[in-house]
Amino acid sequence: MELLLGIGIVLLAVGGLCAGLLLTGRPPRTACDGIACVGGGRCDACPKRAAARERSDD
């Protein structure tokens, strides 16, 4: 019974991600937009965050 409940929860999460992808046309965003920050830097060093910070300062 617990296995079915676990599978159901996972399917709900995957379904939510799929619905978001279909509705917005882009994959979910992470806190730092992950791939741009894979160099080992923290979120403060993320180029996308720096660009967003510059746009908000204008």
Secondary structure, DSSP 8 states (H G I E B T S, - for coil): -HHHHHHHHHHHHHHHHHHHHHHHSS----TT-GGGGTTS--GGG-HHHHHHHHHHH-
